[in-house]
Amino acid sequence: MKPVNESENMEKEEDSEVKSLAEFLMTHHSEQLHSIVVSPDPKLHYPLYIDFTDFLNENSRLAHLVLAQPTVYLLLFDRAAFWAHKIVIKGLKFGEKGVEKKFIHVRINVCGSPLECPETFPSIGRVRVKHRGILLTLKGTLISFPVHPELESRNSITLPSFCPSQRSKSCEGTRFDCVDESVIRHDYQEIKIQESTQVLGVGVIPRSIPVILMDDLVDIVKTGDDIIVTGILTAKWSPDLKDVRSNLDPVLIANYVRRTNELKADIDIPNDVVMKFKQFWSDFNDTPLKGRNAILRGLCPQIFGLFTVKLAVALTLIGGVQHVDASGSKIRGESHLLLVGDPGEFSSFTGTQYILQSKVQGKSQFLKFAAKLSNRSVITTGLGSTSAGLTVTAVKDGGEWMLEAGALVLADGGLCCIDEFDSMREHDRATIHEAMEQQTISVAKAGLVTTLSTRTIVFGATNPKGQYDPDQSLSVNTALSGPLLSRFDIVLVLLDTKNPEWDAVVSSHILNEGESNKGDHEEDLGNIWTFSMLRRYIHFVKGYFRPVLTKEAEKVISSYYQLQRRSATHNAARTTVRMLESLIRLAQAHARLMFRNEVTRIDAIMAILCIESSMTTSAIVDSVGNSLHSNFTENPDEECILVSNLGMLNRTYTLAKTVIGWKTKKWDAARGISRTSSDFHRKLHFD
């Protein structure tokens, strides 16, 4: 027992601190308090959000106490909020009606404060006993939704063994009934968050921790969300199981939760960087395609050439604009890319080291580089992936069923890279059809029926089934079904055929790498488009530009699609309405890459180039050649000007040749093409 005087002093001290906290809330958050007061329902739980930086500047002593003893001072903060809202009720203007609320909870946002450090912002894997009892902030991805009762009672309620009545005569009754009025009820939800795989090193297993959400925090996040949680680290007893020792498991009781999915596009893009982007395109105002090629050279710079692949990767990462029609149906803006090639034949050279890499390594390099460029990404392989691992699985935890997110759900709003696509079972591949096109996953497992979002880019790499046969369809060569192939916007087939001219170009490039007399302009480009700058650029154009098709671009795309449908050699599995949607997405992505808000004729041509490069839909030039041997041309803009007066499809044909870097005569000799511009003009019916 504490002395009476000591208890009175503590109460006076608490009242003084509550008064100070209430004054802070009245000064800085009067609008939120007024909004709570005029709300009609008195039984709801209302959040009152405060910025810890403002609180620290106002009263540093109390701010440090809240951080060190949150269990005590968060309750005082709630008392202060209740007191402050009663003062606001008394001060309402004539005609305003206020209702006294029973439940007001102060939610503290610590992010961005001077006290943000590894001790208060540890990674989930570095949470230790020393963090218990302090206000802790964790970042992670929500992976599951288990449900448990109160943590302090080991998930059970113990009935009394005798009546605790204090009457003169003891009560001998042994039957007990619950007094409903005495029960305190809370909305309760337990979630589990996991470390993001992007911040972990190779071979590190991501750790997870349960988080308890109560009252107004319930149901504000969903599986697959990236979240920031501020709360109090404590412990709970593990469930009682026969022959299993009970342990204390760490758990975070949340005070503040925020989704970070929508905020990622604005991360680390200051105004001076945006000005650099604008200055870059101002310098290349007369030669925009040359500026674009300078950006593309920053993609996997260790791999020589491969212009078509790098362009396809860039357009896939940037993506198009999501469209919602009058009926509310959504047409995805994310593009999907599939690389097909024999293992052991992907040649890439890195500087003067003369390193020859395998095709599998080359494809994997593109996947890993793309994953690093994306703010949110998940990398997996077909050999180690099941349908449940890719979508969602139902797991039983302590007698209750819960859903755990798979790779596609965890990559929502980002990129999902699937290597060795051919190693997946046919049943497992079929489960991702809905995720790729409708961007949702419908679940009906263990009595749980729900729909999860999968707004992700799918970047796949696969090997052909045996030796690639150009005379067979892509579906036969890859053993992938037509419906799955039609969901990929771009399918690039990379064959390392023997070509003396290409070998000469590669060897010349390697020899020139050793020379020190490079142009100053080339050095400047290399310094501008570093990895971090390229990452920021992609995120900026995705969030800032929403390109609209011009009449010229619409005419080009429509004419090409109609030509594909009329072609006798078209692939029925690929030539569907999805191809038309893919052309629009790729054209919009190219417009974003070119730093503009309208889709021009050149953007439409580049979209057609990517589709033609798949070598499975060629209706113009029997495909534009081997994507593996595509290189950057020196003056793409000048070569475009030379054909500015030709028919539109002839422009596509010529531009496809010049951009990839082949001379017209060599291209025609290699492909056996001898068509005139009038033939193209006639086929597309251009005036």
Secondary structure as UniProt FT lines:
FT   HELIX           4..28
FT   HELIX           30..38
FT   TURN            42..43
FT   STRAND          45..51
FT   HELIX           52..58
FT   HELIX           60..68
FT   HELIX           70..90
FT   TURN            94..95
FT   STRAND          103..109
FT   TURN            111..112
FT   TURN            114..115
FT   TURN            118..120
FT   HELIX           124..126
FT   HELIX           129..131
FT   TURN            132..133
FT   STRAND          135..144
FT   HELIX           151..153
FT   TURN            154..155
FT   HELIX           180..182
FT   STRAND          188..194
FT   HELIX           197..199
FT   TURN            202..203
FT   STRAND          208..214
FT   HELIX           215..217
FT   TURN            218..219
FT   TURN            223..224
FT   STRAND          226..237
FT   TURN            242..243
FT   STRAND          248..259
FT   TURN            261..263
FT   HELIX           264..266
FT   TURN            267..268
FT   HELIX           271..283
FT   HELIX           288..296
FT   TURN            297..298
FT   TURN            301..302
FT   HELIX           307..318
FT   STRAND          323..324
FT   TURN            326..327
FT   STRAND          330..331
FT   STRAND          337..341
FT   TURN            343..344
FT   HELIX           351..353
FT   HELIX           359..373
FT   STRAND          377..381
FT   TURN            383..384
FT   HELIX           387..390
FT   STRAND          392..397
FT   TURN            398..399
FT   STRAND          400..405
FT   HELIX           407..410
FT   TURN            411..413
FT   STRAND          415..419
FT   HELIX           421..423
FT   HELIX           426..430
FT   TURN            431..432
FT   HELIX           433..437
FT   STRAND          440..445
FT   TURN            446..447
FT   STRAND          448..453
FT   STRAND          457..462
FT   TURN            470..471
FT   HELIX           474..478
FT   HELIX           482..486
FT   STRAND          490..494
FT   HELIX           500..513
FT   HELIX           520..528
FT   HELIX           531..544
FT   STRAND          548..549
FT   HELIX           551..566
FT   TURN            568..569
FT   TURN            572..574
FT   HELIX           577..593
FT   TURN            594..595
FT   STRAND          598..599
FT   HELIX           601..612
FT   TURN            613..614
FT   HELIX           627..629
FT   HELIX           636..641
FT   TURN            642..645
FT   HELIX           648..660
FT   HELIX           664..671
FT   HELIX           677..684
//
